[in-house]
Amino acid sequence: MSFARGTLIVKPLSANLTYDTETFGRMDPYAKLTIAGNSQRTRTANDMGKTPVWQDTFTFNINGD
């Protein structure tokens, strides 16, 4: 059996978090992606609270993983 090889492009758009962890102010969330042992994270969504929005693009090379 052969495994797929190529490039995976991931574009996280937004999140809808269930609760706010900050007592004062608003949360500064980020998203962390781990694929085949490679980790990347979005920029911090400063003061966006429970509904952060990102415009990042991540590229992962897939070699049969």
Secondary structure as GFF3:
##gff-version 3
##sequence-region A 1 65
A	DSSP	beta_strand	5	10	.	.	.	ID=ss1
A	DSSP	beta_strand	32	35	.	.	.	ID=ss2
A	DSSP	beta_strand	38	41	.	.	.	ID=ss3
A	DSSP	beta_strand	58	63	.	.	.	ID=ss4
###
